[in-house]
């Protein structure tokens, strides 16, 4: 994905959250492998929390 697209997506989330009265701050960028690992970890954490 071109860097300019990523910048536009980040800007969307920053603006959207600002309108909602929240702050959104991107912390880093990664490729597809990092995205998949992040989503997998979040899904596992969610499932663990639902069992409690």
Helices and strands as residue ranges (DSSP letters): H 3-19, H 32-51
